[in-house]
Amino acid sequence: MAGRKGRHVVIAPLQVVASLTNHCADSPVGLYIHVPFCEAICTYCNFTRGLFDSARARRYVTAVVEEIRRASAQLSVDTIYFGGGTPSLLEPEEVTRIIDACRSSFSVSGKAEITMESNPESATKERLAGYRAAGVTRLSLGVQSFRDTELVMLGRLHSSVAARRAFTFARAVGFKDVSLDLMMWLPGQKVVEWLESVEELIALG
């Protein structure tokens, strides 16, 4: 969907790919893959998402893979980004299916950065190792805060302890590139409280 003279114009995905093929033949593009499932709905979130159901997720992955194959084009890709929602609710095998479809349908660089957003509560060591094996090279952890009272207010399912543990697991399975999201200007939050979370993040190294 795109804006045109104050109106919304619906553009079919395959039309977008055709346009990119015509205009980006000499420049690499980035792919964004949305995973619209969460274990709970956070109080602040307005992204497209719904509650996780494994059967629905499997059907969704199959549909995404099919759409990628239909969109097959001579496009060079240097980044793939799994956002959400909570992409880390997908099984590693499902992520592998999507990445393999991208590689077979587009010209994906051997050095492509492949990022996955992950929530700490679903970031088990085994799951993260599976994503690493699937080809994910960068992890974005949705920590948001290291203060448990703020996490409860936001409707997050993890604790500060779980956030630290997820980072430790990410490093342990070989992720060298890990980012952690922090939110600021939360209702009632003082600057000194936000800085506590910043200091916690820095201490992780």
MARNU-113016 format. One record per residue (C-alpha): residue in three letters; z negated, x negated, y negated; residue number from 0. Coordinates in Angstrom, 1 decimal. Example, Ala and Ser with C-alpha at 12.3 -4.5 7.8 and 13.67 -1.06 7.14 Angstrom:
2
 lomi     zz     xx     yy guza
  ALA   -7.8  -12.3    4.5    0
  SER   -7.1  -13.7    1.1    1
END
This chain:
205
 lomi     zz     xx     yy guza
  MET    0.0    0.0    0.0    0
  ALA    0.9   -1.4   -3.4    1
  GLY    0.6   -0.2   -7.0    2
  ARG    3.7    0.5   -9.0    3
  LYS    3.6    2.0  -12.5    4
  GLY    0.3    3.6  -12.0    5
  ARG    1.3    5.1   -8.6    6
  HIS    0.5    4.1   -5.1    7
  VAL    3.5    3.2   -3.0    8
  VAL    3.1    3.0    0.8    9
  ILE    4.9    0.0    2.3   10
  ALA    5.2   -0.2    6.1   11
  PRO    3.9   -3.5    7.5   12
  LEU    7.2   -4.5    9.0   13
  GLN    8.8   -4.1    5.5   14
  VAL    6.2   -6.6    4.2   15
  VAL    7.1   -9.1    6.9   16
  ALA   10.8   -8.7    6.1   17
  SER   10.1   -9.3    2.4   18
  LEU    8.0  -12.4    3.2   19
  THR   10.7  -13.8    5.4   20
  ASN   13.2  -13.5    2.5   21
  HIS   10.9  -14.9   -0.2   22
  CYS    8.7  -17.4    1.7   23
  ALA   11.1  -19.2    3.9   24
  ASP   10.1  -22.6    2.4   25
  SER    6.4  -21.9    2.0   26
  PRO    3.7  -21.3    4.6   27
  VAL    1.8  -18.0    4.5   28
  GLY   -1.7  -17.0    5.6   29
  LEU   -2.4  -14.2    8.0   30
  TYR   -5.4  -11.9    7.6   31
  ILE   -6.5   -9.9   10.6   32
  HIS   -9.0   -7.1    9.9   33
  VAL  -11.5   -6.2   12.6   34
  PRO  -13.1   -2.9   11.4   35
  PHE  -16.1   -2.6   13.7   36
  CYS  -19.8   -3.2   13.0   37
  GLU  -23.0   -2.7   15.0   38
  ALA  -24.6   -1.1   11.9   39
  ILE  -23.3   -0.1    8.4   40
  CYS  -24.8   -2.3    5.7   41
  THR  -26.1   -0.5    2.6   42
  TYR  -23.8   -2.4    0.2   43
  CYS  -20.6   -2.5    2.2   44
  ASN  -17.4   -0.5    1.1   45
  PHE  -14.9   -2.3    3.4   46
  THR  -13.0   -0.3    6.0   47
  ARG  -15.3   -0.3    9.0   48
  GLY  -16.9    1.9   11.7   49
  LEU  -19.5    1.6   14.4   50
  PHE  -18.5   -0.7   17.3   51
  ASP  -17.4    0.7   20.6   52
  SER  -16.1   -1.7   23.2   53
  ALA  -13.4    0.6   24.5   54
  ARG  -12.1    1.3   21.0   55
  ALA  -12.2   -2.4   20.2   56
  ARG  -10.0   -3.2   23.3   57
  ARG   -7.5   -0.5   22.2   58
  TYR   -7.5   -1.9   18.7   59
  VAL   -6.8   -5.5   19.9   60
  THR   -3.9   -4.2   22.0   61
  ALA   -2.5   -2.4   19.0   62
  VAL   -2.9   -5.5   16.8   63
  VAL   -1.2   -7.7   19.4   64
  GLU    1.7   -5.2   19.6   65
  GLU    2.1   -5.1   15.8   66
  ILE    2.1   -8.9   15.6   67
  ARG    4.9   -9.0   18.2   68
  ARG    6.9   -6.4   16.5   69
  ALA    6.6   -8.3   13.2   70
  SER    7.9  -11.5   14.8   71
  ALA    9.7  -13.5   12.1   72
  GLN   10.6  -17.0   11.1   73
  LEU    7.5  -17.5    9.0   74
  SER    5.4  -20.6    8.8   75
  VAL    1.7  -19.9    9.0   76
  ASP   -1.0  -22.4    8.0   77
  THR   -4.1  -20.1    8.0   78
  ILE   -5.3  -17.2   10.1   79
  TYR   -8.4  -15.3    8.9   80
  PHE  -10.4  -12.8   11.0   81
  GLY  -12.3  -10.6    8.6   82
  GLY  -14.2   -7.4    8.9   83
  GLY  -16.1   -5.6    9.7   84
  THR  -17.6   -8.0   12.3   85
  PRO  -14.9  -10.0   14.1   86
  SER  -17.6  -11.7   16.2   87
  LEU  -18.1   -8.4   18.1   88
  LEU  -14.8   -9.1   19.8   89
  GLU  -14.9  -10.9   23.1   90
  PRO  -13.5  -14.5   23.0   91
  GLU  -10.7  -13.4   25.4   92
  GLU   -9.7  -10.7   22.9   93
  VAL   -9.6  -13.3   20.1   94
  THR   -7.5  -15.5   22.3   95
  ARG   -5.0  -12.7   22.8   96
  ILE   -4.5  -12.2   19.1   97
  ILE   -4.2  -16.0   18.3   98
  ASP   -1.7  -16.4   21.2   99
  ALA    0.3  -13.5   19.9  100
  CYS    0.4  -15.1   16.4  101
  ARG    1.5  -18.4   17.9  102
  SER    4.3  -16.8   20.0  103
  SER    5.5  -14.6   17.1  104
  PHE    5.3  -17.0   14.1  105
  SER    5.5  -20.7   13.5  106
  VAL    1.8  -21.5   13.4  107
  SER    1.0  -25.0   12.3  108
  GLY   -0.8  -27.2   14.9  109
  LYS   -3.2  -28.0   12.1  110
  ALA   -3.7  -24.3   11.0  111
  GLU   -7.1  -23.3    9.8  112
  ILE   -8.3  -20.4   11.8  113
  THR  -11.4  -18.7   10.4  114
  MET  -13.6  -16.1   11.9  115
  GLU  -16.3  -14.2   10.1  116
  SER  -19.5  -13.9   12.2  117
  ASN  -22.8  -12.1   11.8  118
  PRO  -25.8  -14.1   13.0  119
  GLU  -27.0  -11.4   15.4  120
  SER  -23.8  -11.6   17.4  121
  ALA  -23.4  -15.4   17.2  122
  THR  -24.6  -16.5   20.6  123
  LYS  -24.0  -20.0   21.7  124
  GLU  -21.7  -18.8   24.5  125
  ARG  -19.7  -16.5   22.3  126
  LEU  -19.2  -19.2   19.6  127
  ALA  -18.1  -21.7   22.3  128
  GLY  -15.6  -19.1   23.5  129
  TYR  -14.2  -18.7   20.0  130
  ARG  -13.9  -22.4   19.6  131
  ALA  -12.0  -22.6   22.9  132
  ALA   -9.7  -19.8   21.7  133
  GLY   -8.6  -21.9   18.8  134
  VAL  -11.0  -20.9   15.9  135
  THR  -11.5  -23.9   13.7  136
  ARG  -13.8  -22.5   11.0  137
  LEU  -16.7  -20.2   11.0  138
  SER  -18.0  -18.0    8.1  139
  LEU  -21.5  -16.8    8.8  140
  GLY  -22.6  -13.7    6.9  141
  VAL  -26.2  -14.8    6.2  142
  GLN  -26.5  -13.1    2.8  143
  SER  -30.1  -14.1    2.4  144
  PHE  -32.8  -16.2    4.0  145
  ARG  -35.5  -13.7    2.8  146
  ASP  -36.3  -11.2    5.5  147
  THR  -37.3   -8.5    2.9  148
  GLU  -33.9   -8.7    1.3  149
  LEU  -32.1   -8.6    4.7  150
  VAL  -34.0   -5.4    5.5  151
  MET  -33.0   -3.9    2.2  152
  LEU  -29.4   -4.7    2.8  153
  GLY  -29.4   -3.1    6.2  154
  ARG  -28.7   -6.4    8.0  155
  LEU  -29.6   -6.6   11.7  156
  HIS  -30.5  -10.3   11.7  157
  SER  -33.6  -12.2   10.5  158
  SER  -33.7  -15.6    8.6  159
  VAL  -34.7  -17.2   12.0  160
  ALA  -31.5  -15.8   13.6  161
  ALA  -29.4  -17.1   10.7  162
  ARG  -30.7  -20.6   11.2  163
  ARG  -30.2  -20.3   14.9  164
  ALA  -26.6  -19.2   14.5  165
  PHE  -25.8  -22.2   12.3  166
  THR  -27.4  -24.5   14.9  167
  PHE  -25.3  -22.9   17.6  168
  ALA  -22.1  -23.3   15.6  169
  ARG  -22.8  -27.0   15.1  170
  ALA  -23.8  -27.5   18.8  171
  VAL  -20.5  -26.0   20.1  172
  GLY  -18.4  -28.2   17.8  173
  PHE  -17.7  -26.3   14.6  174
  LYS  -17.4  -28.9   11.8  175
  ASP  -16.4  -26.4    9.2  176
  VAL  -19.0  -23.7    8.7  177
  SER  -19.6  -21.7    5.6  178
  LEU  -22.6  -19.4    4.9  179
  ASP  -22.4  -16.4    2.6  180
  LEU  -25.3  -15.7    0.2  181
  MET  -25.6  -12.7   -2.1  182
  MET  -27.1  -12.8   -5.5  183
  TRP  -28.3  -10.3   -8.2  184
  LEU  -29.7   -8.0   -5.5  185
  PRO  -31.8   -5.1   -6.8  186
  GLY  -35.1   -6.5   -8.0  187
  GLN  -34.2  -10.0   -7.0  188
  LYS  -35.5  -12.8   -9.2  189
  VAL  -33.6  -16.0   -9.8  190
  VAL  -36.3  -18.1   -8.2  191
  GLU  -36.0  -15.9   -5.0  192
  TRP  -32.3  -16.4   -4.8  193
  LEU  -32.8  -20.2   -5.3  194
  GLU  -35.1  -20.1   -2.2  195
  SER  -32.2  -19.0   -0.1  196
  VAL  -30.0  -21.7   -1.7  197
  GLU  -32.5  -24.3   -0.9  198
  GLU  -32.7  -23.1    2.7  199
  LEU  -28.9  -23.3    3.0  200
  ILE  -28.9  -26.9    1.6  201
  ALA  -31.6  -27.9    4.0  202
  LEU  -29.4  -26.9    6.9  203
  GLY  -27.1  -29.7    6.0  204
END
